[in-house]
Amino acid sequence: MKFMMLMIPAGYETAEPGTMPPADAVEAMMKYNDELQKAGILRDINGLHPPSMGARVSFASGKPVVTDGPFAEAKEVVGGYWIIEVGSLQEAIEWARKCPARPNETIEIRQIMGDDDYPDEIRELVEKYPDMP
């Protein structure tokens, strides 16, 4: 089972372009990432620039509307993510508990949908696009 662990740092929604975490936090996180790698469960990992450097495309009017960041209505934003492959949600939770997160950070854990999670009708549609990752 694959899970995405989303790092949600409070305050990141208003961070200035180029904002970076302190070096000691990065060092602690890299040690944690190394532990995930050595356990053989880390599939992907990345940090994300703050919303002030991004954009949103919404479709409420039926047409795409682009809003440049930061986003005034945002209460929480993702600062980075891990994709891990473990046997259960409980195991993913245990790995998240080991993270050297700071007091302003939360990790949300979401299972990534696999082929077996979709009904036959959806799987048949997806199979029409064999080159998709």
Buried (B, 14 or more C-beta within 10 A) or exposed (E): BBBBBBBBBBEBBBBEEEBEBEEEBEEBBEEBBEBBEEEEBBBEBEEBBBBBBBEEEEEEEEEEEEEEBBBEEEEEBBBBBBBBBBEEEEBBBEBBEEBEBEEEBEBEBEEEEEEEEEEEEEEEEEEEEEEEE
